[in-house]
């Protein structure tokens, strides 16, 4: 699976067909560095199901352990990431689709879609195999995989029909909670996004914790608390993780030397860049570049 994160922490979804915004993939945590996905958000609605093994999941600072057979719904525009529990791998199903698929009719959109999408109270929902009311939803998730694998002519219409059925069941599940509990925007989530946006705009320059915290209008202690809660990293760890992402793109061609890339990405020195790269990726920048040229790294 490929994760492409933009400067504002939003993810670019690699749909099988760009004109049909439905993403259905089976993946493994072992495919990601340190079996951990970088925190991100997207407009798409996401559902993750643990197929074999368990995985941890964080949504706006709330942590979950998604057990084998269970799933978690993530609403649109919520910051989230998954990671391994005690270094164990997990096979999971990931389904994403754009809310626009549900909004062809204005009346239905306002009545059944926006009522969920626009409420910060409903940022996520855990779906358990132990709850009989959740079984229909879990079964529908498996249907997505079968349809994708067969890929028969016109199967896209069947996928779309499953999305409508899935949303109908999810709405009924969430309706009671939504009607009884309406909550305003999570201020900490907005602060977190402001600080992350600052990092993405200024990663090439030297940054201090004070500067990052000021971008969110909070003290340094609060800044660290928010980063740990929402992204599972310190502000500096998150900054370096993004710098490494940028460096990997630059290493794919021969335009810049490794020393130049270290400077472009905001690292204090080429040696520190190489040390951090080796620790994170398991090889030096030079080795990574050579392997990329040889086509040994996807």
Secondary structure as GFF3:
##gff-version 3
##sequence-region A 1 298
A	DSSP	beta_strand	4	5	.	.	.	ID=ss1
A	DSSP	beta_strand	11	12	.	.	.	ID=ss2
A	DSSP	beta_strand	22	28	.	.	.	ID=ss3
A	DSSP	three_ten_helix	29	31	.	.	.	ID=ss4
A	DSSP	three_ten_helix	33	35	.	.	.	ID=ss5
A	DSSP	beta_strand	45	52	.	.	.	ID=ss6
A	DSSP	beta_strand	55	59	.	.	.	ID=ss7
A	DSSP	beta_strand	62	66	.	.	.	ID=ss8
A	DSSP	beta_strand	71	74	.	.	.	ID=ss9
A	DSSP	beta_strand	80	83	.	.	.	ID=ss10
A	DSSP	beta_strand	91	97	.	.	.	ID=ss11
A	DSSP	three_ten_helix	99	102	.	.	.	ID=ss12
A	DSSP	alpha_helix	106	108	.	.	.	ID=ss13
A	DSSP	pi_helix	109	113	.	.	.	ID=ss14
A	DSSP	alpha_helix	114	117	.	.	.	ID=ss15
A	DSSP	beta_strand	124	127	.	.	.	ID=ss16
A	DSSP	three_ten_helix	132	134	.	.	.	ID=ss17
A	DSSP	alpha_helix	135	150	.	.	.	ID=ss18
A	DSSP	alpha_helix	155	180	.	.	.	ID=ss19
A	DSSP	alpha_helix	187	202	.	.	.	ID=ss20
A	DSSP	alpha_helix	209	216	.	.	.	ID=ss21
A	DSSP	alpha_helix	220	231	.	.	.	ID=ss22
A	DSSP	alpha_helix	235	250	.	.	.	ID=ss23
A	DSSP	alpha_helix	258	264	.	.	.	ID=ss24
A	DSSP	alpha_helix	270	281	.	.	.	ID=ss25
A	DSSP	alpha_helix	285	294	.	.	.	ID=ss26
###
